[in-house]
């Protein structure tokens, strides 16, 4: 299970300048790669491209290729892509569906959309809630959570889908120390099961706790060999 970018350049719609330029990056099975860099260096853009959201959902121009297990994202349909690559955004509120009445339903939504049986969906949802210790939020309304709680729900939603590959853009920005610890444990468990993970993060202590291989991006280019 690998996630690989080969000679990837990307330009946002309406822009002349490319946000990414000739990026080569490989995340192997069970590996965690930490992506660091200054603000506006290209971290979030690289996450969008690696997850397939750019250009598929937001438009723009992509050169090069993004491969998931050796298969180009260009040939995958939206539902196929969602089953293979999960993403957690820097703003977790933007990840909530807005159509569920409880946190349990929100976390279960991904497995339901994958067409899983009810028993499997319930088991995955309970396990994901437990992994980040938010079982007590199961019956809460998603729109009545704090920023940190929303972030944990977003992460649990991805855990429930058990993606082969996971892209996270500053996943612990709003969490306290205990929340960070829970997320680290959950991500390490995923990696031990073979999930390939790309984590964009300023906090090098967090990346060290994840035993991540660190690469740096500057001006849209990988500055440290990938």
C-alpha positions in Angstrom: 0.0 0.0 0.0 1.8 3.1 -1.2 0.9 6.7 -1.9 3.2 8.4 -4.4 3.6 11.7 -6.2 5.7 11.7 -9.3 6.8 15.0 -10.8 3.7 16.7 -9.5 3.0 20.4 -10.3 -0.3 22.1 -9.6 -1.8 25.5 -10.3 -5.0 26.8 -8.7 -7.8 28.0 -10.9 -7.2 31.6 -12.0 -3.6 31.7 -10.9 -0.5 31.9 -13.1 2.0 30.8 -10.6 2.1 27.1 -9.6 1.5 26.3 -6.0 3.5 23.0 -6.4 6.4 22.4 -8.6 8.0 19.1 -9.6 7.2 17.3 -6.3 8.3 13.7 -5.9 7.2 12.0 -2.7 6.5 8.4 -1.7 4.7 7.2 1.4 5.1 3.4 1.8 3.0 0.9 3.5 2.8 1.6 7.3 5.0 4.6 7.0 4.3 8.1 8.4 5.8 11.0 6.5 5.7 14.4 8.3 5.5 17.4 6.0 6.9 20.6 7.5 7.4 24.2 6.1 6.5 27.8 6.6 3.0 29.2 6.1 2.1 29.4 2.4 4.9 26.9 1.5 2.5 24.5 -0.1 1.7 22.0 2.7 -2.1 22.3 2.5 -2.0 22.3 -1.3 0.1 19.1 -1.3 -2.4 17.5 1.0 -5.3 18.4 -1.4 -3.4 17.0 -4.3 -2.3 13.8 -2.5 -5.9 13.1 -1.5 -7.2 13.6 -5.0 -9.4 16.6 -4.1 -7.2 18.9 -6.3 -8.0 19.1 -9.1 -11.0 16.7 -9.0 -13.1 18.8 -6.7 -11.6 22.3 -6.7 -10.3 22.5 -10.3 -7.0 23.8 -11.4 -4.2 22.2 -13.5 -2.3 19.2 -12.5 0.9 17.9 -14.2 2.7 14.7 -13.2 0.8 11.9 -11.5 -0.5 10.8 -8.1 -0.5 7.0 -7.6 -2.4 5.0 -5.1 -1.1 1.4 -4.9 0.4 1.9 -8.3 -2.9 3.2 -9.8 -3.3 6.7 -11.0 -5.9 8.8 -9.2 -6.9 10.1 -12.7 -8.7 6.8 -13.4 -10.5 6.5 -10.0 -14.1 7.5 -9.5 -15.0 9.7 -6.5 -16.4 6.8 -4.5 -13.4 4.6 -5.3 -11.0 7.4 -4.2 -12.9 8.0 -0.9 -12.5 4.3 -0.1 -8.7 4.5 -0.6 -7.6 7.9 0.6 -9.0 9.7 3.7 -8.2 13.4 4.5 -8.5 15.4 7.7 -8.6 19.1 7.1 -6.9 21.9 9.1 -10.4 23.3 9.7 -12.4 20.2 11.0 -15.7 22.0 11.0 -15.5 22.1 7.2 -15.4 18.3 7.2 -18.7 17.7 9.0 -21.5 16.7 6.7 -24.2 18.9 8.2 -26.8 16.3 7.6 -26.5 14.1 10.7 -28.2 14.6 14.1 -25.6 13.0 16.3 -21.9 12.4 16.5 -22.5 8.6 16.2 -24.3 9.2 12.9 -21.6 11.5 11.7 -18.8 9.0 12.3 -20.9 6.2 10.8 -21.6 8.2 7.6 -18.4 7.1 5.9 -18.9 3.4 6.4 -22.5 3.7 5.3 -21.5 5.4 2.1 -19.0 2.6 1.5 -22.0 0.2 1.5 -20.9 -1.8 4.6 -23.3 -4.0 6.5 -25.1 -2.5 9.5 -23.2 -4.6 12.0 -19.8 -3.7 10.5 -20.7 0.0 10.4 -21.7 0.0 14.0 -18.6 -1.9 15.1 -16.3 0.5 13.1 -18.1 3.5 14.5 -17.8 2.4 18.1 -14.1 1.5 17.7 -13.4 4.9 16.1 -15.1 6.8 18.9 -13.2 4.7 21.5 -9.9 5.3 19.7 -10.1 9.0 20.4 -12.1 8.6 23.7 -15.2 10.5 22.6 -17.8 7.8 23.3 -19.5 10.3 25.6 -20.2 12.5 22.7 -22.0 9.9 20.6 -25.5 11.4 21.2 -24.4 15.0 21.0 -25.3 17.2 18.0 -22.2 17.8 15.8 -23.0 21.5 15.5 -22.8 21.9 19.3 -19.2 20.8 19.8 -16.1 22.8 20.8 -13.2 23.1 18.3 -11.2 20.3 19.9 -14.2 18.0 20.0 -15.0 18.7 16.4 -11.4 17.9 15.5 -11.7 14.5 17.3 -15.0 13.8 15.5 -13.3 14.5 12.1 -10.5 12.2 12.9 -12.8 9.5 14.2 -14.8 9.8 11.0 -11.7 8.9 9.0 -10.7 6.1 11.4 -14.1 4.5 10.9 -13.5 4.2 7.1 -10.1 2.5 7.8 -8.5 4.0 4.7 -5.4 2.4 3.2 -3.9 5.9 3.0 -4.5 8.9 5.2 -3.7 12.6 4.6 -3.9 14.9 7.6 -3.4 18.7 7.6 -2.4 19.9 11.1 -4.6 17.2 12.8 -4.1 18.3 16.4 -4.1 22.1 16.1 -7.0 22.6 18.5 -6.4 19.7 20.9 -5.1 19.7 24.5 -2.3 17.3 25.6 -4.7 14.4 26.2 -6.4 14.8 22.9 -3.0 14.9 21.2 -1.9 11.7 23.0 -5.1 9.9 21.9 -4.6 11.0 18.3 -1.0 9.9 18.3 -1.9 6.5 19.6 -4.7 6.1 17.1 -2.5 7.1 14.1 0.3 4.8 15.3 -2.2 1.9 15.5 -3.3 2.7 11.9 0.3 2.7 10.7 1.0 -0.6 12.4 -1.9 -2.0 10.4 -0.3 -0.9 7.2 -1.9 2.5 6.5 0.3 5.0 4.7 0.1 8.4 6.2 1.1 11.9 5.2 0.9 14.5 8.0 1.4 18.2 7.4 2.4 19.7 10.7 4.4 22.6 12.2 4.8 20.7 15.5 8.0 18.6 15.2 7.4 17.1 18.7 4.2 15.6 17.4 5.9 14.2 14.3 8.6 12.7 16.6 6.0 11.0 18.7 4.6 9.5 15.5 8.1 8.3 14.5 7.5 10.2 11.2 10.1 10.6 8.5 10.3 14.4 8.0 10.4 16.2 4.7 10.3 20.0 4.2 8.4 22.0 1.5 9.5 25.5 0.5 7.9 27.6 -2.3 6.0 24.5 -3.5 9.1 22.3 -3.8 10.3 19.5 -1.6 13.4 21.0 0.0 14.6 17.8 1.8 14.9 14.6 -0.3 11.7 12.5 -0.1 
